Amino acid sequence: MMSHDHRILGLPARRVGPRSLELFDGPFDGLADGRFPVRINARTTLEVAGAEVLEDRLGDGRLEPGLEEALAHRAKLRSVEGGYAGHFHLPVYYVADHAGGVDYLMLFACGEWDPGRYLLQLEGVWKVRAGEAKAKVEEPRYLNPPIRLAVASETPKQPWWLRLRLGRDRKGTLRF
């Protein structure tokens, strides 16, 4: 697991894994003691502890503001006082994990849905670029861009459908 200082994470690269998945529906003891697998692809499965999900709430200020806003927009979360709300208007939490050389950020909607009944819903999984890679400046491929010389007598080539339409005589036969 990653440390609680998530300021090193950059903007989300792309969404991976399931878009929405109900992981748990039951009493709080089952949620706090449970471990829930999240399958990203055929080779990668992340396992999340229920108690770990409830540690970091989205909107608590630990993530970079740009990352927080991008995740909320991409997951279509509602902004509420003190954070964001997801599935069934439950508060949204996040878990950062590292597997197979890739950083993942998972969003969960978690809370009490009915009296004594808790729900844990996966809102989405994103591959996240490392913040250090974002700071690197890409070098241009060419110092000077290649120049194409234009010839004065060169005419642009017309598309084939336009050449055929213009090349027909009145009787409909083609002439070239």
C-alpha positions in Angstrom: 0.0 0.0 0.0 1.1 3.6 -0.6 1.7 6.0 2.2 -1.0 8.6 3.1 0.9 11.4 1.4 -0.8 11.2 -2.0 0.6 14.5 -3.3 3.0 12.6 -5.6 0.1 11.4 -7.7 -0.5 13.2 -11.0 -3.7 13.5 -13.1 -5.6 10.3 -13.9 -4.4 8.8 -17.1 -7.4 6.6 -17.9 -10.2 4.6 -16.3 -9.5 0.9 -16.0 -11.4 -2.0 -14.5 -15.1 -2.1 -13.7 -17.1 1.2 -13.8 -19.4 0.4 -11.0 -19.5 -2.7 -8.8 -21.3 -3.5 -5.5 -18.6 -5.1 -3.3 -20.5 -5.4 0.0 -24.0 -5.1 1.4 -24.5 -6.1 5.1 -23.6 -5.3 8.7 -20.7 -3.0 9.7 -18.7 -5.8 11.2 -18.6 -7.6 7.9 -17.5 -4.4 6.1 -14.7 -3.5 8.7 -13.3 -7.1 8.8 -13.7 -8.0 5.1 -11.3 -8.0 2.2 -12.7 -7.3 -1.2 -11.0 -8.2 -4.5 -11.2 -5.7 -7.4 -10.3 -7.2 -10.7 -8.6 -4.6 -13.0 -7.8 -6.9 -15.9 -6.9 -10.5 -16.6 -3.5 -10.3 -14.9 -4.1 -7.6 -12.2 -6.4 -8.0 -9.1 -6.2 -5.6 -6.2 -7.4 -6.5 -2.8 -8.8 -3.8 -0.5 -9.6 -4.1 3.2 -12.9 -2.6 4.3 -11.3 -0.7 7.2 -8.7 0.7 4.8 -11.5 2.2 2.5 -12.8 4.3 5.3 -9.5 6.0 6.0 -9.3 8.7 3.2 -12.4 10.6 2.1 -12.3 12.3 -1.2 -12.3 16.0 -0.6 -10.2 15.9 2.6 -7.4 17.9 0.9 -4.7 15.2 0.9 -4.9 14.7 -2.9 -3.8 17.5 -5.2 -6.7 19.8 -6.1 -6.4 19.1 -9.8 -6.5 15.3 -9.3 -9.5 15.6 -6.9 -11.5 17.7 -9.3 -10.6 15.5 -12.3 -11.6 12.3 -10.5 -14.9 13.8 -9.3 -15.7 15.0 -12.8 -14.8 11.7 -14.5 -16.7 9.6 -12.0 -19.7 12.0 -12.2 -19.8 12.6 -8.4 -21.9 15.2 -6.7 -20.1 17.8 -4.7 -21.5 18.0 -1.1 -20.4 19.8 2.0 -17.2 18.2 3.2 -16.4 16.1 0.1 -18.2 14.2 -2.7 -21.2 11.9 -2.9 -21.6 8.9 -5.1 -23.9 5.9 -5.4 -27.1 6.3 -3.3 -25.7 9.7 -2.1 -23.1 7.9 0.1 -19.7 9.6 0.9 -16.9 8.8 -1.5 -13.5 7.4 -0.2 -10.4 6.7 -2.2 -7.6 4.1 -1.9 -4.3 4.4 -3.7 -2.5 1.1 -4.6 0.6 0.1 -6.6 0.5 -3.2 -8.6 2.6 -4.4 -11.5 4.6 -1.1 -11.8 1.4 1.0 -12.1 -0.2 3.3 -9.6 -4.0 2.9 -9.3 -6.5 5.1 -7.5 -9.9 3.5 -6.6 -13.0 5.4 -5.6 -15.6 3.8 -3.3 -19.0 5.0 -2.1 -19.4 3.7 1.4 -21.8 4.2 4.2 -25.0 3.2 6.0 -27.8 2.7 3.5 -30.5 1.4 5.8 -30.3 1.2 9.6 -27.7 -1.4 10.3 -27.1 -2.1 6.6 -23.8 -0.8 5.1 -23.0 -0.6 1.4 -19.6 -0.6 -0.3 -19.8 0.4 -4.0 -16.8 0.7 -6.3 -17.2 4.0 -8.2 -14.2 3.4 -10.5 -10.5 2.6 -10.9 -8.0 4.9 -12.6 -4.4 4.5 -13.7 -2.6 7.5 -12.3 0.6 8.9 -13.7 3.3 9.7 -11.2 3.7 13.4 -10.4 7.4 13.3 -11.2 6.8 12.1 -14.8 4.4 15.1 -15.2 7.2 17.5 -14.5 9.5 16.2 -17.2 9.6 18.3 -20.3 9.5 16.3 -23.5 12.3 17.1 -25.9 11.2 17.8 -29.5 12.0 15.1 -32.1 13.5 17.6 -34.5 15.4 20.7 -33.7 14.1 22.3 -36.9 10.8 21.0 -38.3 11.2 19.5 -41.8 10.3 21.9 -44.6 8.3 20.8 -47.7 9.0 22.8 -50.8 5.9 23.6 -52.9 6.2 23.7 -56.6 4.4 26.6 -58.3 2.8 24.4 -61.0 1.6 21.8 -58.5 -2.2 21.6 -58.2 -4.0 19.8 -55.4 -5.3 16.4 -56.2 -9.1 16.1 -56.2 -10.8 13.2 -54.4 -11.8 10.3 -56.7 -15.6 10.9 -56.4 -15.1 14.5 -57.5 -12.9 13.4 -60.4 -15.5 10.9 -61.6 -18.3 13.3 -61.3 -16.5 16.0 -63.2 -15.2 13.5 -65.8 -18.7 12.3 -66.9 -20.1 13.7 -70.1 -23.9 14.2 -70.7 -24.6 10.5 -71.6 -23.0 9.2 -68.4 -19.9 7.6 -69.9 -16.6 8.2 -68.3 -13.9 10.1 -70.1 -10.4 10.4 -68.8 
